Amino acid sequence: MDYIIRATADNEHIRAFAATTRELTETARKAHNSSPVVTAALGRLLTAGAMMGITMKGEGDILTIQIKGEGAMQGLTVTADSKGRVKGYPMEPLVLLPPRDEDHKLDVGGAIGRGTLRVIKDLGLKEPYLGEVDLVTGEIAEDLTYYYAQSEQIPSTVGLGVLMDKDNTVRSSGGFIVQLMPDADEAVIDKLETNLKGISSVTELLNEGKTPEDILALLLDGLDMTILEKVPTEFYCDCSPGKIERALIATGAAELQAMIDEGKEIEMVCSFCQKKYIVSVEELKKLYSMAR
C-alpha cells in the first residue's frame, strides 16, 4: 500500500514527510503508456504533489504543480488534494533518451530541459496562491527545494526517486521532504545536514527495502522524531461525464455548432487518466442550447 508519513522533530522545529508511491506511479505509467524517463519524472512529481497536498487543511483545497520545459518531454502537470489523492500527466509520454553519462541514471533533467516550475494552491480564497521559479536542474527534487526557498522562504530538502525494472514497470517510487521551521537551533541544523550527507539516494534506500518510517529515522536521527500520522495515498482521477459536458460548454456555442454540423459523435479523453467519453450528436445539441 502507498502511504505518507508525517513527522516532526526537535520540538517541532523540523517537519518532515516521507512516502512510498510505487502503486500510484505504476498506475500513472499504465494510463499514459509512458517511457522510462517520463515515468521517472511523473512519479517524482506525483510523489512530491502527494506530500505537499496533505499540508493543506481544507476538504476542497487543491494543489497544482506545473513544469514547463524546453526539452522533448515539454512538461508535466500534477494535482493533489488534502487527502493524499493525486493525479498527473506528461505533455509527451513517449520520450526516449540515453542514460546520463556520469551515473547511467535516467536523464529526467535532459528530457525536461530549461524551463519553469509553478505551484498553485487553491485554498477556497478569492485568489489562489501562485509561486513560480526557474528550473535549477530539471531533476524535480532540486527544483522543489529551490521553490521552497524562493517562493515560501522555507529552508527545505526534497528527495525523490523512481526505480524502473527492465520490463518498464515501476520497481519502487518514493521520496521525502524535510523543512526547518523558524528559530531552529544551529546545532540542530548542523546535525540535520550531517544526517542528509550520510544517506544514499532515494532510489537506493527504496531498493534496500527502506520504508518511509526507516527513511525519516535516518534523516532525523538524534533529533527526537515524533511520527504524527500515516496517510494513504493513491492515483485518483475524478473525471466524470458532467465535467466533460462542462468542458464542452466552455468551448462556446460556435464551436459546438461546428461539431454538430459534422454530424458525428465525438470522443473526449481525460488528460489525467486517459479515460474516453463518447458524446453523441443529440447530446451536443443539448449542450449547444445550454451554451447559448
Residue pairs with C-beta under 8 A, 6 or more apart in sequence:
1 23
1 232
2 19
2 20
2 21
2 22
2 23
2 24
2 232
2 233
2 234
3 19
3 20
3 84
3 212
3 230
3 231
3 232
3 233
4 17
4 18
4 19
4 50
4 51
4 54
4 84
4 212
4 230
4 231
4 233
5 17
5 18
5 19
5 212
5 213
5 216
5 227
5 229
5 230
5 231
6 15
6 16
6 17
6 54
6 227
6 228
6 229
6 230
6 231
7 15
7 16
7 17
7 18
7 216
7 220
7 225
7 226
7 227
7 228
8 14
8 15
8 16
8 225
8 226
8 228
9 15
9 16
9 220
9 223
9 224
9 225
9 226
10 184
10 185
10 188
10 223
10 224
11 224
12 181
13 180
13 181
13 183
13 184
13 185
13 188
14 178
14 179
14 180
14 181
14 184
14 188
14 192
14 220
14 223
15 178
15 179
15 181
16 176
16 177
16 178
16 179
16 216
16 219
16 220
16 225
17 51
17 54
17 176
17 177
17 178
18 51
18 174
18 175
18 176
18 177
18 212
18 213
18 215
18 216
18 219
19 47
19 50
19 51
19 174
19 175
19 176
19 212
19 233
20 172
20 173
20 174
20 206
20 211
20 212
21 43
21 46
21 47
21 50
21 173
21 174
21 175
21 233
22 170
22 171
22 172
22 173
22 174
23 234
23 235
24 46
24 50
24 86
24 173
24 233
24 234
24 235
25 39
25 42
25 43
25 46
25 47
25 162
25 170
25 173
25 235
26 169
26 170
26 173
27 234
27 235
28 34
28 39
28 42
28 43
28 46
28 87
28 88
28 89
28 235
29 39
29 42
29 43
29 168
29 169
29 170
31 235
31 272
31 273
31 274
32 38
32 42
32 89
32 90
32 93
32 274
33 93
33 94
34 42
34 90
34 93
34 94
35 93
35 94
35 95
35 96
35 168
36 106
36 164
36 168
37 73
37 95
37 96
37 97
37 106
37 107
37 108
37 111
38 73
38 90
38 92
38 93
38 94
38 95
38 111
39 162
39 164
39 168
39 170
40 106
40 108
40 162
40 164
41 73
41 76
41 90
41 108
41 111
41 112
41 140
42 76
42 78
42 88
42 89
42 90
43 162
43 170
43 173
44 108
44 139
44 140
44 141
44 160
44 161
44 162
44 173
44 175
45 65
45 67
45 76
45 78
45 88
45 140
45 160
46 78
46 86
46 87
46 88
46 235
47 160
47 162
47 173
47 174
47 175
48 65
48 78
48 140
48 141
48 144
48 158
48 160
48 175
48 177
49 63
49 65
49 78
49 79
49 80
49 86
49 88
50 80
50 84
50 85
50 86
50 233
51 175
51 176
51 177
52 63
52 65
52 80
52 119
52 177
53 63
53 80
53 81
53 82
53 83
53 84
53 85
53 86
54 82
54 83
54 84
54 231
55 82
56 63
56 81
56 82
56 121
56 123
57 82
58 82
58 123
58 124
59 82
60 81
60 124
61 81
61 82
61 121
61 122
61 123
61 124
62 79
62 80
62 81
62 121
62 122
63 79
63 80
63 81
63 119
63 120
63 121
63 122
64 77
64 78
64 79
64 118
64 119
64 120
64 121
64 122
65 76
65 77
65 78
65 79
65 80
65 117
65 118
65 119
65 120
66 75
66 76
66 77
66 117
66 118
66 120
67 75
67 76
67 77
67 112
67 115
67 116
67 117
67 118
67 135
67 140
67 143
68 74
68 75
68 115
68 116
68 118
69 75
69 111
69 112
69 113
69 114
69 115
69 135
69 138
70 113
70 114
70 115
71 95
71 110
71 111
71 112
71 113
71 114
71 115
71 138
72 92
72 95
72 97
72 111
72 113
73 90
73 91
73 92
73 95
73 111
73 112
73 113
74 90
74 91
74 92
75 90
75 91
75 112
75 115
76 88
76 89
76 90
76 91
76 112
77 88
77 89
77 271
78 86
78 87
78 88
79 86
79 87
79 88
79 272
80 86
80 87
83 231
84 231
84 232
84 233
84 234
85 233
85 234
85 235
85 236
86 233
86 234
86 235
86 236
87 235
87 236
87 237
87 272
87 273
88 272
89 271
89 272
95 111
97 106
97 107
97 110
97 111
98 107
99 105
99 106
99 107
100 106
100 107
100 110
106 162
106 164
108 138
108 139
108 140
109 137
109 138
109 139
110 138
111 138
112 135
112 138
112 140
113 138
114 134
114 135
114 138
115 134
115 135
115 138
116 132
116 133
116 134
116 135
117 132
117 133
117 134
117 135
117 143
117 144
117 147
118 130
118 131
118 132
119 129
119 130
119 131
119 132
119 147
119 151
120 128
120 129
120 130
121 128
121 129
121 130
122 128
123 129
131 147
131 150
131 151
131 152
132 151
133 143
133 146
133 147
133 150
133 151
135 143
136 142
136 143
136 145
136 146
137 143
140 160
141 158
141 159
141 160
141 175
142 158
144 156
144 158
144 160
144 177
145 156
145 157
145 158
148 154
148 155
148 156
148 158
148 179
149 155
149 156
154 179
154 180
155 179
155 180
156 177
156 178
156 179
156 180
157 176
157 177
157 178
157 179
157 196
158 175
158 176
158 177
159 175
159 176
159 177
159 201
159 202
160 174
160 175
160 202
161 172
161 173
161 174
161 175
161 201
161 202
161 203
161 204
161 205
161 206
162 170
162 172
162 173
162 203
163 170
163 171
163 172
163 173
163 203
163 206
163 207
164 170
164 171
165 171
171 207
172 203
172 206
172 207
173 206
174 202
174 206
174 212
174 215
175 202
176 202
176 212
176 215
176 216
176 219
178 192
178 196
178 219
178 220
180 189
180 192
188 223
191 222
191 223
192 219
192 220
192 223
195 218
195 219
195 220
195 221
195 222
195 223
196 219
198 218
199 205
199 215
199 218
199 219
202 215
205 214
205 215
205 218
210 218
213 227
216 225
216 227
217 225
235 273
237 270
237 272
237 273
237 275
239 270
239 272
239 273
239 275
241 277
244 268
244 270
244 277
244 279
245 279
245 283
245 287
247 268
248 256
248 268
248 279
248 284
248 287
249 256
249 287
249 290
249 291
251 291
252 291
253 288
253 291
253 292
256 284
256 287
256 288
256 291
257 288
259 266
259 284
260 281
260 284
260 285
260 288
263 281
264 281
265 278
265 279
265 280
265 281
266 278
266 279
266 284
267 276
267 277
267 278
267 279
268 276
268 277
268 278
268 279
269 275
269 276
269 277
270 276
270 277
279 287
